[in-house]
């Protein structure tokens, strides 16, 4: 594939850019390493998993994540992931979610076709609660 064709393909499949934010806005986001303690199917949502994670705070944290089509619950247990730790709690289909996991997707721009979703993990071993900068 030529460089021109690769660039064209990347442009066709890249999601639309979100509005620009300031550094001060970005600095408000608290990204942390967490370890998945348990994962199960959400009882009221076909696309969600419920994760219980150790975020280093000493209290278990529950997150709901729309990754059910891409991960079996047992494949996530013990995995280190990156979470948004200071996102306001939200009830999703009757379950409280206290944060968000970070994942990357190669979703096509038009929303059609297959996509791959990958949960982001640190490249090395870090304890839960480690700050992501």
C-alpha positions in Angstrom: 0.0 0.0 0.0 1.4 3.4 -0.9 1.8 6.2 1.6 -0.9 8.1 -0.2 -3.3 5.1 0.0 -2.5 4.5 3.6 -3.2 8.1 4.5 -6.5 8.1 2.5 -7.6 4.9 4.3 -6.7 6.3 7.8 -8.7 9.5 6.9 -11.7 7.5 5.8 -11.7 5.4 9.0 -10.7 8.1 11.5 -13.4 9.4 13.8 -14.3 13.1 13.6 -12.1 15.2 15.8 -13.6 16.6 19.0 -13.5 20.3 19.9 -10.1 21.6 21.0 -9.7 22.0 24.8 -7.2 24.0 26.8 -4.3 22.5 28.8 -6.1 23.6 32.0 -9.2 21.6 30.9 -7.1 18.5 30.1 -5.2 18.8 33.4 -8.5 18.3 35.3 -8.7 14.7 34.1 -7.4 12.2 36.6 -6.1 9.2 34.7 -5.1 6.2 36.9 -3.9 2.7 36.6 -6.4 0.1 38.0 -6.4 -3.6 38.3 -9.6 -5.5 37.3 -10.7 -7.6 40.3 -13.9 -9.0 38.7 -15.9 -8.6 35.5 -19.4 -9.8 34.7 -22.2 -9.2 32.1 -24.5 -6.3 33.0 -27.9 -7.9 33.7 -29.8 -5.1 31.9 -27.6 -4.3 29.0 -26.4 -6.4 26.1 -23.3 -4.3 25.4 -22.0 -3.6 28.9 -19.8 -5.3 31.3 -19.6 -4.5 35.0 -16.0 -4.3 36.3 -14.9 -4.1 39.9 -11.4 -2.6 40.0 -8.7 -1.7 42.5 -7.7 1.9 41.9 -5.3 2.2 44.7 -7.7 4.1 46.9 -8.4 1.2 49.3 -12.0 1.0 48.2 -13.3 -1.2 45.3 -14.6 0.8 42.4 -17.4 -0.3 40.0 -17.3 0.7 36.4 -19.7 -0.1 33.5 -18.0 -0.4 30.1 -19.4 -1.0 26.7 -16.9 -3.6 25.7 -19.0 -6.8 26.0 -18.7 -7.6 22.3 -14.9 -7.4 22.5 -13.9 -9.0 25.8 -15.0 -12.1 27.8 -15.3 -11.1 31.5 -12.7 -13.7 32.5 -10.1 -12.3 30.1 -10.1 -9.0 32.0 -9.6 -10.2 35.5 -6.1 -9.4 36.7 -5.5 -7.0 33.8 -4.1 -3.5 34.5 -6.1 -0.9 32.7 -6.3 2.9 32.6 -9.3 4.7 34.0 -10.7 8.2 34.3 -10.9 8.3 38.1 -12.6 11.7 38.6 -15.6 11.3 36.3 -18.8 12.0 38.2 -20.7 8.8 39.1 -23.5 7.8 36.8 -26.2 5.2 36.9 -26.3 3.1 33.7 -29.2 0.7 33.4 -29.6 0.4 37.1 -25.9 0.0 38.0 -23.6 2.8 39.3 -20.5 3.5 37.3 -17.8 5.5 39.1 -15.4 6.3 36.3 -14.6 5.2 32.8 -12.1 2.8 31.2 -9.9 4.0 28.4 -10.1 2.1 25.1 -9.1 2.6 21.5 -11.2 1.8 18.5 -10.7 1.7 14.8 -14.3 2.5 14.2 -15.0 3.7 10.7 -16.1 7.3 10.3 -19.5 6.3 8.9 -20.2 3.9 11.7 -20.6 1.0 9.3 -18.4 -2.1 9.1 -16.6 -4.0 11.8 -14.4 -2.4 14.4 -11.9 -3.5 16.9 -11.8 -2.2 20.5 -8.8 -2.5 22.7 -8.7 -1.6 26.4 -5.6 0.6 27.1 -3.1 -0.9 29.5 0.3 0.3 30.8 3.3 -1.2 28.9 5.0 -2.1 32.2 4.0 -3.2 35.7 2.6 -0.4 37.8 0.7 -0.6 41.1 -3.0 0.4 41.1 -3.4 4.1 41.7 -0.4 5.1 39.6 -0.9 8.4 37.9 -1.0 8.5 34.1 0.4 11.7 32.7 
